[in-house]
Amino acid sequence: MHFQIFLRNPLVREATIVQNFSLGVRRMKIFVALLFLLAVTSAVSADDGAVDYTRDVKAIFRARCYACHGALKQEAGLRLDTGSLAKTGGDSGAVIVPGDAEHSPLLERISAIDENVRMPPEGKPLTADQIRILTRWIQSGAVSPENEQPEQDPG
């Protein structure tokens, strides 16, 4: 009997509807927030694994290394304007050991603390992000396009 009075009272019924609606809105907000968090986490983890040679690695080499290791100049016999030339190395041998970033002289040089050893010798050192990209590229096998052509000497 009390239950019937409860349902017949329009104020109680309206309060219950509003309360249920508010609970639904709160649940929807939580669901949307979780979906957003999942999407952001997925995007970040997908980005962490994908180093693209042309977009990422070659862009770093072009901006920071070509002045001394490109078409015009090859200090120490090292040329970095193609992946295959970079893997071939220079006068002192290979600077990249595909799949073994820890033993790649290129990474030792770009991350050296001693300014007399660190590359590039002039200007600011490579950023932590640039070093991370090169490390991941080398560790994942230093893959580059087989048909890549070296930069042309503009002279």
C-alpha positions as CSV (number, residue, x, y, z in Angstrom):
1,M,0.0,0.0,0.0
2,H,2.8,2.4,0.8
3,F,4.4,1.5,-2.5
4,Q,1.3,2.6,-4.5
5,I,1.2,5.9,-2.7
6,F,4.9,6.4,-3.4
7,L,4.3,5.9,-7.2
8,R,1.1,8.0,-7.3
9,N,2.8,11.0,-5.7
10,P,3.9,13.1,-8.7
11,L,6.6,14.9,-6.7
12,V,8.3,11.7,-5.7
13,R,7.9,10.2,-9.2
14,E,9.5,13.4,-10.7
15,A,12.3,13.4,-8.2
16,T,13.0,9.7,-9.1
17,I,13.0,10.5,-12.8
18,V,15.4,13.4,-12.3
19,Q,17.6,11.3,-10.1
20,N,17.8,8.5,-12.6
21,F,18.5,11.0,-15.4
22,S,21.3,12.5,-13.5
23,L,22.8,9.1,-12.8
24,G,22.6,8.3,-16.5
25,V,24.3,11.6,-17.5
26,R,27.1,10.9,-14.9
27,R,27.6,7.4,-16.3
28,M,27.7,8.8,-19.9
29,K,30.3,11.4,-18.9
30,I,32.4,8.7,-17.3
31,F,32.0,6.5,-20.4
32,V,33.0,9.3,-22.7
33,A,36.0,10.2,-20.5
34,L,37.2,6.5,-20.5
35,L,36.7,6.3,-24.3
36,F,38.8,9.5,-24.7
37,L,41.5,8.1,-22.4
38,L,41.6,4.9,-24.4
39,A,41.9,6.7,-27.7
40,V,44.7,8.9,-26.5
41,T,46.6,6.0,-24.9
42,S,46.3,4.0,-28.2
43,A,47.5,6.9,-30.3
44,V,50.5,7.4,-28.0
45,S,51.5,3.7,-28.0
46,A,51.1,3.5,-31.7
47,D,53.3,6.5,-32.2
48,D,55.9,5.1,-29.9
49,G,56.6,2.1,-32.1
50,A,56.6,3.5,-35.5
51,V,59.8,5.2,-36.7
52,D,59.5,6.1,-40.4
53,Y,63.0,6.4,-42.0
54,T,62.0,9.0,-44.6
55,R,59.8,11.1,-42.3
56,D,61.8,10.8,-39.1
57,V,65.4,9.6,-39.6
58,K,66.2,11.2,-42.9
59,A,64.8,14.5,-41.7
60,I,67.2,14.4,-38.7
61,F,70.2,13.5,-40.9
62,R,69.3,16.2,-43.4
63,A,68.9,18.9,-40.7
64,R,71.8,18.0,-38.5
65,C,74.3,15.9,-40.5
66,Y,74.3,16.6,-44.2
67,A,76.6,19.7,-43.9
68,C,79.5,17.4,-43.1
69,H,78.2,14.0,-44.2
70,G,76.2,14.7,-47.4
71,A,76.7,15.2,-51.1
72,L,79.1,18.2,-50.8
73,K,81.3,16.9,-48.0
74,Q,82.0,13.5,-46.5
75,E,84.0,14.0,-43.3
76,A,85.8,10.8,-42.3
77,G,84.5,9.3,-45.5
78,L,81.0,9.0,-43.9
79,R,77.9,9.8,-46.0
80,L,74.5,9.8,-44.3
81,D,72.2,10.9,-47.2
82,T,70.9,7.3,-47.8
83,G,70.2,4.5,-45.4
84,S,72.6,2.1,-47.2
85,L,75.5,4.6,-47.2
86,A,74.9,5.3,-43.5
87,K,75.0,1.5,-42.8
88,T,78.2,1.2,-44.9
89,G,80.0,3.6,-42.7
90,G,83.1,5.7,-43.3
91,D,86.9,5.5,-43.0
92,S,86.7,3.9,-39.5
93,G,84.1,1.3,-40.4
94,A,80.4,0.9,-39.8
95,V,78.7,3.6,-37.6
96,I,75.4,1.8,-37.5
97,V,74.9,-1.8,-36.3
98,P,71.3,-2.7,-37.3
99,G,69.5,-4.2,-34.4
100,D,72.1,-3.2,-31.9
101,A,71.8,0.4,-31.0
102,E,74.0,0.0,-27.9
103,H,77.0,-0.9,-30.1
104,S,76.4,1.7,-32.8
105,P,79.2,4.3,-32.9
106,L,76.8,6.8,-34.4
107,L,74.7,6.8,-31.2
108,E,77.8,7.0,-29.1
109,R,78.9,10.1,-30.9
110,I,75.6,11.9,-31.0
111,S,75.0,11.3,-27.3
112,A,78.5,11.9,-26.0
113,I,78.9,14.3,-23.1
114,D,82.5,15.4,-24.2
115,E,82.0,18.2,-26.7
116,N,85.2,17.2,-28.5
117,V,83.7,13.8,-29.3
118,R,80.0,14.7,-29.7
119,M,78.4,15.1,-33.1
120,P,77.5,17.4,-34.6
121,P,80.6,19.3,-33.6
122,E,79.0,22.7,-34.1
123,G,75.6,24.1,-33.0
124,K,73.4,22.5,-30.4
125,P,73.5,18.8,-29.7
126,L,70.7,16.6,-31.0
127,T,67.6,16.7,-28.8
128,A,66.7,13.7,-26.6
129,D,63.7,13.1,-28.9
130,Q,66.0,13.0,-32.0
131,I,68.4,10.6,-30.2
132,R,65.4,8.4,-29.2
133,I,64.2,8.3,-32.8
134,L,67.6,7.3,-34.2
135,T,68.0,4.7,-31.4
136,R,64.6,3.1,-32.1
137,W,65.4,3.1,-35.9
138,I,68.7,1.3,-35.4
139,Q,67.3,-1.1,-32.8
140,S,64.5,-2.0,-35.1
141,G,67.0,-3.0,-37.9
142,A,67.8,0.4,-39.5
143,V,65.4,-0.3,-42.3
144,S,65.5,2.2,-45.3
145,P,64.3,2.1,-48.9
146,E,66.3,-0.1,-51.1
147,N,65.9,2.3,-54.1
148,E,66.9,5.4,-52.2
149,Q,69.2,7.7,-54.2
150,P,71.9,9.9,-52.7
151,E,71.5,13.6,-52.7
152,Q,73.0,15.3,-55.8
153,D,76.0,17.6,-55.5
154,P,74.5,21.0,-56.3
155,G,77.8,22.2,-57.8
